[in-house]
């Protein structure tokens, strides 16, 4: 969801010996160390993505699509946020079409202002698309909706469900402002598993994770 040149930017204001980030007081050295670690992990995981052949990516997307159908069951009447794939993220557009035909209301995340929460705009297979911020395709007709399920692409995920993303913090800002009963499902390649991302107070854990090898992780 972020531009490929953007680094992790939770947004901060320095106050004496501490750093205030989205209302959380964080030790600057701790955040610096975590940022260095996450940047290195992103480099490693992006490289692993690039090594995947197109057929491997398609097979993983198909496997995840099957598992999502099993996990969600009847999607009729549900509002489900998915995503438009960038930077090697698995392409779930066939599943989006199938879910839409099954009665789901599909929506896509749209960045309306940098370093702010995204909004979700209704999408159908017939939707006309245009280029939004970061040049990511978004629906031309901006009909905002609130999802009850959010399917989140992840680069890495740790044992407690915390997600390593592209680094812009858009999903964390957004998920923190959505209803608590929201179902959040992370999806990614099998090599996304990590011991920890060293979560910060603003990081939002996934409730389920579906990986390209068919693994479905139920998280605390």
C-alpha positions as a Markdown table, in Angstrom:
| # | Residue | x | y | z |
|---|---|---|---|---|
| 1 | Unk | 0.0 | 0.0 | 0.0 |
| 2 | Unk | 3.0 | 2.3 | 0.2 |
| 3 | Unk | 5.4 | 3.6 | -2.4 |
| 4 | Unk | 8.5 | 1.5 | -2.8 |
| 5 | Unk | 10.8 | 4.3 | -1.7 |
| 6 | Unk | 8.9 | 5.1 | 1.5 |
| 7 | Unk | 10.4 | 4.0 | 4.8 |
| 8 | Unk | 8.5 | 3.1 | 7.9 |
| 9 | Unk | 6.7 | 6.3 | 8.9 |
| 10 | Unk | 4.4 | 6.1 | 11.9 |
| 11 | Unk | 4.6 | 9.8 | 12.3 |
| 12 | Unk | 6.4 | 11.3 | 15.3 |
| 13 | Unk | 7.0 | 14.4 | 17.4 |
| 14 | Unk | 10.2 | 14.5 | 19.6 |
| 15 | Unk | 9.6 | 15.5 | 23.2 |
| 16 | Unk | 12.7 | 15.8 | 25.4 |
| 17 | Unk | 14.2 | 12.3 | 25.8 |
| 18 | Unk | 11.3 | 10.4 | 24.3 |
| 19 | Unk | 9.4 | 10.2 | 21.0 |
| 20 | Unk | 5.6 | 10.6 | 20.9 |
| 21 | Unk | 4.2 | 8.4 | 18.1 |
| 22 | Unk | 0.4 | 8.4 | 17.6 |
| 23 | Unk | -0.2 | 9.0 | 21.2 |
| 24 | Unk | 2.4 | 6.5 | 22.4 |
| 25 | Unk | 5.6 | 7.5 | 24.2 |
| 26 | Unk | 8.5 | 5.4 | 22.7 |
| 27 | Unk | 12.2 | 5.4 | 23.5 |
| 28 | Unk | 14.0 | 6.8 | 20.5 |
| 29 | Unk | 16.8 | 4.2 | 20.6 |
| 30 | Unk | 14.4 | 1.3 | 20.8 |
| 31 | Unk | 12.4 | 2.6 | 17.8 |
| 32 | Unk | 15.7 | 3.2 | 15.9 |
| 33 | Unk | 16.8 | -0.4 | 16.6 |
| 34 | Unk | 13.4 | -1.9 | 15.6 |
| 35 | Unk | 13.4 | 0.2 | 12.4 |
| 36 | Unk | 16.8 | -1.0 | 11.4 |
| 37 | Unk | 15.7 | -4.6 | 12.0 |
| 38 | Unk | 12.5 | -4.2 | 10.0 |
| 39 | Unk | 14.2 | -2.6 | 7.1 |
| 40 | Unk | 16.7 | -5.5 | 6.9 |
| 41 | Unk | 13.8 | -8.0 | 7.1 |
| 42 | Unk | 12.0 | -6.2 | 4.3 |
| 43 | Unk | 15.0 | -6.4 | 2.0 |
| 44 | Unk | 15.3 | -10.2 | 2.8 |
| 45 | Unk | 11.6 | -10.9 | 2.2 |
| 46 | Unk | 11.3 | -8.7 | -1.0 |
| 47 | Unk | 14.3 | -10.7 | -2.4 |
| 48 | Unk | 12.5 | -14.0 | -1.6 |
| 49 | Unk | 9.4 | -12.7 | -3.4 |
| 50 | Unk | 11.4 | -11.8 | -6.5 |
| 51 | Unk | 12.7 | -15.4 | -6.7 |
| 52 | Unk | 9.2 | -16.8 | -7.1 |
| 53 | Unk | 8.3 | -17.8 | -10.7 |
| 54 | Unk | 5.0 | -16.6 | -12.0 |
| 55 | Unk | 3.5 | -20.1 | -11.9 |
| 56 | Unk | 4.4 | -20.3 | -8.2 |
| 57 | Unk | 2.7 | -17.0 | -7.4 |
| 58 | Unk | -0.4 | -18.1 | -9.2 |
| 59 | Unk | -0.5 | -21.4 | -7.4 |
| 60 | Unk | -0.1 | -19.7 | -4.0 |
| 61 | Unk | -2.9 | -17.2 | -4.9 |
| 62 | Unk | -5.2 | -20.1 | -5.9 |
| 63 | Unk | -4.4 | -21.9 | -2.6 |
| 64 | Unk | -5.1 | -18.9 | -0.5 |
| 65 | Unk | -8.3 | -18.3 | -2.4 |
| 66 | Unk | -9.5 | -21.8 | -1.6 |
| 67 | Unk | -8.7 | -21.4 | 2.1 |
| 68 | Unk | -10.4 | -18.0 | 2.2 |
| 69 | Unk | -13.6 | -19.5 | 0.9 |
| 70 | Unk | -13.3 | -22.2 | 3.6 |
| 71 | Unk | -12.6 | -19.7 | 6.4 |
| 72 | Unk | -15.3 | -17.2 | 5.4 |
| 73 | Unk | -18.1 | -19.6 | 4.2 |
| 74 | Unk | -21.1 | -17.9 | 2.8 |
| 75 | Unk | -19.9 | -14.3 | 1.9 |
| 76 | Unk | -23.4 | -13.1 | 0.8 |
| 77 | Unk | -24.2 | -9.8 | 2.4 |
| 78 | Unk | -20.7 | -9.3 | 3.9 |
| 79 | Unk | -18.5 | -6.3 | 3.1 |
| 80 | Unk | -15.0 | -7.5 | 2.5 |
| 81 | Unk | -11.9 | -5.3 | 1.9 |
| 82 | Unk | -9.3 | -6.9 | -0.2 |
| 83 | Unk | -6.4 | -5.1 | -2.0 |
| 84 | Unk | -4.9 | -4.4 | -5.5 |
| 85 | Unk | -1.5 | -6.3 | -5.5 |
| 86 | Unk | 1.7 | -4.3 | -5.6 |
| 87 | Unk | 5.4 | -5.2 | -5.0 |
| 88 | Unk | 5.0 | -9.0 | -5.5 |
| 89 | Unk | 1.8 | -9.3 | -3.3 |
| 90 | Unk | -0.3 | -12.3 | -4.2 |
| 91 | Unk | -3.0 | -11.5 | -6.8 |
| 92 | Unk | -6.5 | -12.3 | -5.4 |
| 93 | Unk | -8.5 | -10.7 | -8.1 |
| 94 | Unk | -10.1 | -13.9 | -9.2 |
| 95 | Unk | -11.3 | -14.5 | -5.7 |
| 96 | Unk | -12.6 | -11.0 | -5.5 |
| 97 | Unk | -14.7 | -11.6 | -8.6 |
| 98 | Unk | -16.0 | -14.9 | -7.2 |
| 99 | Unk | -16.8 | -13.4 | -3.9 |
| 100 | Unk | -18.6 | -10.5 | -5.6 |
| 101 | Unk | -20.6 | -12.9 | -7.7 |
| 102 | Unk | -21.5 | -14.7 | -4.4 |
| 103 | Unk | -23.1 | -11.6 | -3.0 |
| 104 | Unk | -20.2 | -10.0 | -1.1 |
| 105 | Unk | -19.6 | -6.3 | -1.3 |
| 106 | Unk | -15.9 | -6.0 | -2.2 |
| 107 | Unk | -14.0 | -2.9 | -1.4 |
| 108 | Unk | -10.4 | -1.6 | -1.9 |
| 109 | Unk | -8.2 | 0.5 | 0.3 |
| 110 | Unk | -7.7 | 4.0 | -1.0 |
| 111 | Unk | -5.0 | 6.5 | 0.2 |
| 112 | Unk | -6.7 | 9.9 | 0.2 |
| 113 | Unk | -3.9 | 11.6 | 2.2 |
| 114 | Unk | -0.3 | 10.6 | 2.9 |
| 115 | Unk | 0.4 | 9.3 | 6.4 |
| 116 | Unk | -3.4 | 9.1 | 7.3 |
| 117 | Unk | -5.8 | 6.2 | 7.6 |
| 118 | Unk | -7.1 | 4.8 | 4.3 |
| 119 | Unk | -10.8 | 4.7 | 3.3 |
| 120 | Unk | -12.4 | 1.8 | 1.5 |
| 121 | Unk | -14.2 | 2.2 | -1.8 |
| 122 | Unk | -16.7 | -0.2 | -3.2 |
| 123 | Unk | -15.4 | -2.3 | -6.1 |
| 124 | Unk | -17.1 | -4.7 | -8.6 |
| 125 | Unk | -15.6 | -6.5 | -11.6 |
| 126 | Unk | -17.2 | -3.8 | -13.8 |
| 127 | Unk | -15.7 | -0.9 | -11.8 |
| 128 | Unk | -13.7 | 1.6 | -13.9 |
| 129 | Unk | -10.3 | 2.2 | -12.3 |
| 130 | Unk | -7.9 | 5.1 | -12.1 |
| 131 | Unk | -4.5 | 5.7 | -10.6 |
| 132 | Unk | -4.4 | 6.9 | -7.0 |
| 133 | Unk | -1.6 | 7.9 | -4.7 |
| 134 | Unk | 1.5 | 5.7 | -5.2 |
| 135 | Unk | 0.0 | 5.0 | -8.6 |
| 136 | Unk | -2.1 | 2.1 | -7.2 |
| 137 | Unk | -5.4 | 1.5 | -9.2 |
| 138 | Unk | -8.5 | 2.6 | -7.3 |
| 139 | Unk | -12.2 | 2.7 | -8.4 |
| 140 | Unk | -13.2 | 5.9 | -10.3 |
| 141 | Unk | -16.5 | 6.0 | -8.5 |
| 142 | Unk | -15.6 | 6.8 | -4.9 |
| 143 | Unk | -18.3 | 5.1 | -2.8 |
| 144 | Unk | -17.0 | 4.8 | 0.7 |
| 145 | Unk | -18.0 | 1.7 | 2.8 |
| 146 | Unk | -17.0 | 0.2 | 6.1 |
| 147 | Unk | -15.8 | -3.5 | 5.9 |
| 148 | Unk | -16.6 | -6.2 | 8.4 |
| 149 | Unk | -13.7 | -8.3 | 7.0 |
| 150 | Unk | -10.3 | -6.9 | 6.0 |
| 151 | Unk | -7.9 | -9.1 | 4.0 |
| 152 | Unk | -4.5 | -7.6 | 4.5 |
| 153 | Unk | -1.4 | -8.4 | 2.4 |
| 154 | Unk | 1.7 | -9.1 | 4.5 |
| 155 | Unk | 5.4 | -9.3 | 3.9 |
| 156 | Unk | 6.1 | -11.0 | 7.2 |
| 157 | Unk | 4.1 | -12.2 | 10.2 |
| 158 | Unk | 5.3 | -13.2 | 13.6 |
| 159 | Unk | 4.2 | -15.8 | 16.1 |
| 160 | Unk | 1.7 | -13.4 | 17.7 |
| 161 | Unk | 0.1 | -12.3 | 14.4 |
| 162 | Unk | 1.9 | -9.0 | 14.1 |
| 163 | Unk | 2.4 | -8.0 | 10.5 |
| 164 | Unk | 5.4 | -6.6 | 8.7 |
| 165 | Unk | 4.1 | -4.6 | 5.8 |
| 166 | Unk | 5.6 | -2.2 | 3.3 |
| 167 | Unk | 6.4 | 0.4 | 6.0 |
| 168 | Unk | 4.0 | 3.2 | 5.5 |
| 169 | Unk | 1.8 | 2.4 | 8.5 |
| 170 | Unk | -1.4 | 2.8 | 6.6 |
| 171 | Unk | -3.1 | -0.4 | 7.6 |
| 172 | Unk | -2.2 | 0.0 | 11.3 |
| 173 | Unk | -3.6 | 3.6 | 11.4 |
| 174 | Unk | -6.8 | 2.3 | 9.6 |
| 175 | Unk | -7.4 | -0.9 | 11.6 |
| 176 | Unk | -7.0 | 0.9 | 14.9 |
| 177 | Unk | -10.0 | 3.1 | 14.0 |
| 178 | Unk | -12.4 | 0.3 | 12.8 |
| 179 | Unk | -14.8 | -1.7 | 15.0 |
| 180 | Unk | -13.2 | -4.2 | 17.5 |
| 181 | Unk | -15.2 | -7.1 | 16.1 |
| 182 | Unk | -13.6 | -6.7 | 12.7 |
| 183 | Unk | -12.2 | -9.9 | 11.2 |
| 184 | Unk | -8.6 | -9.2 | 10.1 |
| 185 | Unk | -7.1 | -11.9 | 7.9 |
| 186 | Unk | -3.4 | -11.6 | 6.8 |
| 187 | Unk | -2.3 | -13.3 | 3.6 |
| 188 | Unk | 1.2 | -13.9 | 2.2 |
| 189 | Unk | 3.8 | -16.3 | 1.0 |
| 190 | Unk | 4.8 | -19.3 | 3.2 |
| 191 | Unk | 8.2 | -17.7 | 3.9 |
| 192 | Unk | 6.5 | -14.7 | 5.6 |
| 193 | Unk | 6.7 | -16.4 | 9.0 |
| 194 | Unk | 9.0 | -14.7 | 11.5 |
| 195 | Unk | 9.8 | -15.2 | 15.2 |
| 196 | Unk | 8.9 | -11.6 | 16.0 |
| 197 | Unk | 8.7 | -8.1 | 14.4 |
| 198 | Unk | 9.3 | -6.5 | 17.8 |
| 199 | Unk | 5.8 | -5.0 | 17.8 |
| 200 | Unk | 5.3 | -1.4 | 18.8 |
| 201 | Unk | 2.2 | -0.1 | 20.6 |
| 202 | Unk | 0.5 | 0.9 | 17.4 |
| 203 | Unk | 1.0 | -2.4 | 15.6 |
| 204 | Unk | -2.3 | -4.3 | 15.1 |
| 205 | Unk | -2.2 | -8.1 | 15.1 |
| 206 | Unk | -4.0 | -10.3 | 12.6 |
| 207 | Unk | -6.8 | -12.6 | 13.9 |
| 208 | Unk | -6.1 | -15.2 | 11.2 |
| 209 | Unk | -3.3 | -15.7 | 8.7 |
| 210 | Unk | -3.6 | -17.7 | 5.4 |
| 211 | Unk | -0.3 | -18.5 | 3.7 |
| 212 | Unk | 0.5 | -19.7 | 0.2 |
| 213 | Unk | 1.2 | -23.3 | 1.3 |
| 214 | Unk | -2.4 | -23.6 | 2.6 |
| 215 | Unk | -1.5 | -23.0 | 6.2 |
| 216 | Unk | -4.2 | -21.3 | 8.2 |
| 217 | Unk | -2.9 | -19.7 | 11.5 |
| 218 | Unk | -5.3 | -19.0 | 14.3 |
| 219 | Unk | -3.7 | -16.3 | 16.4 |
| 220 | Unk | -4.2 | -15.2 | 20.0 |
